[in-house]
Amino acid sequence: MGKINPKGQLSGSIGRFVFVNIGDMTVVRSKPSRIKQTAATEKSANCFGNISHQDKLYRQSLLRHVPITTDKTYAYRHRTYFNRMAVRNTDPMKTDTAVRWDLRKMMVGFEFNKNAEWQSICHFFPEFILDTTQRLSISIPELSLKRDFRPVAQSDRINLTFYVIAVDMNTLSSPSVQVFAEFTMEVSSHISSPATIWTTEPLPPDQIIFVIGICKMNFTKPDKDNKSHTAASCYLWSK
């Protein structure tokens, strides 16, 4: 699209032509037939494409195993976080770029549903302890609905679920996702929840481990509004 500035000069592009203003002179150039890439930039683009594809396969598998409520923007936001988790091993003698998934903590804090964020609804902090036997303990303090949560109006119960997810990124077809452990509790307006500690079996070696928290609001009377604002899901811990 071309634009005319106050001086009457045309800038922008029309068809195959690009108009550039240099002082009082307007220069017309033809658009390049293709963007020139070096071997390094082409390899980087291919690597990002492969990571994005892995992210898509992982998300599809994850949502089949875990009942996560997502918003309309979560896919591209998740891809950005997933890309940050990857460490590229660049070797100029190889055409491909190897990837190690070493920066797992980059996923912690990612919100699947921006309409209902974990940090806005849950005002408490789970504690995660990994012992020498690779058993993970999740410590939850005593919880009160009015003190430790900020539910929407008319919600009188909160269901908390913690999913311990084991992910194998080295499978040939697609990332393998397994729900390794699942812990659930309920907090209501009438009954507080006592302090609780859950402990898993030893975590599987050589796999990525995530803890995903889901905080779902419930209603005595059916909620007629959009349910997307009543369920928060977030990566809380990783290994």
Disulfide bonds with the S-S distance in Angstrom:
none
